[in-house]
Amino acid sequence: MKHKLKDLPVSDRPREKALSVGFANLSNVELVAILLGTGNAKHSVLDLAKIILKKYPLDTWVATLPK
């Protein structure tokens, strides 16, 4: 079931949370959700962020960074 961001309290929405507590205090899911910006017909942006991070864990992202 899709959970819409507008159904969350404003303080729990990634963009608003970043503005109030800073980006360093956001979870990886929240950070990816901000980068994505929007969900699709089947998944909320937070659900999509979770799916992406499950399929592509952050350690695989870091391994591709130039040294």
HELIX and SHEET records of a PDB file:
HELIX    1   1 LEU A    5  ASP A    7  5                                   3    
HELIX    2   2 VAL A   10  ASP A   12  5                                   3    
HELIX    3   3 PRO A   14  VAL A   21  1                                   8    
HELIX    4   4 PHE A   23  ASN A   25  5                                   3    
HELIX    5   5 ASN A   28  LEU A   36  1                                   9    
HELIX    6   6 VAL A   45  LYS A   55  1                                  11    
HELIX    7   7 LEU A   58  ALA A   63  1                                   6    
END                                                                             
